[in-house]
C-alpha cells in the first residue's frame, strides 16, 4: 500500500531532504481541511523511523508514534478547558512556551531529531503566534516544526516567511475513493460521488459521520435556504438540531451551506453544474435554483463570511447565529 495517497511527490521530496539533513527547520503544510495533512506528517515520521532505526527497534517507535507518546514528537493543538470541559477557542502562548522548552531539552533518543507539529497554526491566538515567531527566527538544530494550516491567509506574514511552504492539492475522484475504501470498503458508487462533491474531495470531513446523516442534513439545509417561511416548524427543528453540534461538526455543515449557495449561484449565472459534479443528489440543487435570487444568495454568503469566524472564536450562541442566518 502507498504511504500516502495523492501526495507521493511531496512526500518523497520532504523525506529525502530529511534523510539528507537538508530539510528546512520550519515547514508550512497548507490545503483544504480534511485532505489528510496531519496523516501525511504522521506517515512521514513513520517512514523516516523505518529508514534510520534498526529493524528490531522499529516496531517500538511506530507504536509510540501511533499512541502519540513518542518522546521526540510533540503535537500542539487546542486543549480542553478544565472548567468548561469544552475545547478551547485557541492554541495559547503557554503551549508555545512548552514546546520552546521541549526544543532545548536533552533528547532521550539522540539519533532522532525532535519534531513539533502545530495542528492547526490557524488556531493560535496573537500572543501564541508572536511567541512561535521568535522560536522560528532562531531555529534550534535538529528540531523541525511542521505547521498545518487550512487558511494560510490567517497566519502572520512573518511566520509564513520563515517556513518552507508545501501546498497539498484537493484529491481527484480516484484518490478520494481509494482513501474512502480503506474504512468503507462496501460503500456504493453514488454515495462516493455525493461525498466527493459535497466535501470538495476531502475524505477527512466525512470519516466521523454516517452517510445517511450527511444526506439528511444536506436535505435539511436546502429546505432551510429556500423555505419561504424561515421560521416554520420544520426550520425551527433544523435550527435546534444544528445548534446541538459541537464547533468542529458545525463547521463542516456550515461549509455545506456555503457549497449549496455557491452551487445555486453558478446555476443562476448559467453554468451547467452537470459538468462539475458527479452525484445525482447534488443535481437536485438544479430544481430549487429558481426559488431564490442572486441578491439573496449574496446576502446569505456575506453573513456567513462576516460572522462565522466570530461564532467560533468567541464561542457565540449557535442558535442565534442560525436564526440570524435564515432571517438575513
Buried (B, 14 or more C-beta within 10 A) or exposed (E): EEBBBBBEEBBEEBBEBBEEEEBBBBBBBBBBBBBBBBBBBBBBBBBBBEEEBEEEEBEEBBEBBEEEEBEBBBBBBBEEEEEEEEBBBBBBBEBBEEBBEBBEEEBEBEEBBBBBBBBBBBBBBEEBBBBBBEBBEEBEEBBBBBBBBBEBEBBBEEBBEBBEBBEBEBBEEEBBBBBBBEEBEEBEEEBBBBBBBBBBBBBBBBEEBEBEEBBEBBEBBBBBBBBEEBEBEEBBEBBEBBBEBEBEBBBBBBBBBBBBBEBBBBBBEEEEBEEEBBBEBBBEBBEBBEEBEEEBBEEBBEBBEEBBEEBBEEBEEBBEBBBEBBEB
